[in-house]
Amino acid sequence: MRFRMKHTARRPGRLIALAGALALPQLVSAQVAVDELELHVALRPGAAATTTVFHAANRGNAPTHATVTIQDWDRSEAGENRYYPTGTLPTSCGSHVSVFPSVLQLAARSAQTVRVMVDSAAAIGHGCYAILFVETPPPPRTAQSTGVQYTVRYGVKVYVEPEAPPSAEVTDVGVSDLPRGKPSAQSGSRQLDIMYKNTGPRQTVAHGAVEIRRPDNSVVSKIDIPEFPTLPGATRRLGVALPRLPSGRYVLLALLDYEGAEIAAGQVELDIP
């Protein structure tokens, strides 16, 4: 397996802001649930329109209803999901995806199939993405109602992607101070900032490690990087906390496996007085 290397020598890093976690779906006591949160459709040349499904279930003892709406979505550089009206993004599937039914009438302890229709490969032309929000209304207010009322919303992500090999690279690496409040007894005061870009036609799910080496190439420490997804053309900023290190010169090597033909890699030197 080959390495695709981005080398940055002694360049100070920029401070990278770290973001919070996925906030979907809201985990509250609810009647309606869905059995899939991701639908993957292969975009093959010459393929006709296709249909895939998911199921919505009413787990409660009373009838209820839900609506299904389509929106665009992507992720920020920190990995947070972002949502937009249909047709906002160039990667939008909004005009190529439809659902039936869009209003679900669910009897108590019942389930319903939702069909997701995707246009032909010729109509779409390239990969696209959508999110289907399955939303229940808040319970009606009564004179006895107290407290907060919730609208429960699940997001079913739709990936329409070509069957093509993934491609990615590390475009930059640098060292910066850890954000305030993040240092711990196990970590030092610095982090390695990694800029990872998906240069291929479909989403990558990458994982890897940061290796801290001495100039003689011996390994001082290794820090795992958990899996993270990145959409095509998108950049992901990673901040990896570095351990406390004694005085000396080190090479920090970021290695990211995106299940492609190469390992995306980048390195930077660090001198600790």
Stockholm file with secondary structure:
# STOCKHOLM 1.0

chainA/1-273         MRFRMKHTARRPGRLIALAGALALPQLVSAQVAVDELELHVALRPGAAATTTVFHAANRGNAPTHATVTIQDWDRSEAGENRYYPTGTLPTSCGSHVSVFPSVLQLAARSAQTVRVMVDSAAAIGHGCYAILFVETPPPPRTAQSTGVQYTVRYGVKVYVEPEAPPSAEVTDVGVSDLPRGKPSAQSGSRQLDIMYKNTGPRQTVAHGAVEIRRPDNSVVSKIDIPEFPTLPGATRRLGVALPRLPSGRYVLLALLDYEGAEIAAGQVELDIP
#=GR chainA/1-273 SS CEEEEEEECSCBCCCCCCCCCCCCSCCSCCSEEESCSEEEEEECTTCCCEEEEEEEEECSSSCEEEEEEEEEEEECTTSCEEEECTTCSTTBCTTTEEEECSEEEECTTEEEEEEEEECCHHHHCSCEEEEEEEECCCCCCCTTCCSCCCCCEEEEEEEEEESCCCCEEEEEEEEEECCTTCCCSSEEEEEEEEEEEECSSSCEEEEEEEEEECTTSCEEEEEEEEEEEECTTCEEEEEEEEECCCSEEEEEEEEEECSSSEEEEEEEEEEEC
#=GC SS_cons         CEEEEEEECSCBCCCCCCCCCCCCSCCSCCSEEESCSEEEEEECTTCCCEEEEEEEEECSSSCEEEEEEEEEEEECTTSCEEEECTTCSTTBCTTTEEEECSEEEECTTEEEEEEEEECCHHHHCSCEEEEEEEECCCCCCCTTCCSCCCCCEEEEEEEEEESCCCCEEEEEEEEEECCTTCCCSSEEEEEEEEEEEECSSSCEEEEEEEEEECTTSCEEEEEEEEEEEECTTCEEEEEEEEECCCSEEEEEEEEEECSSSEEEEEEEEEEEC
//
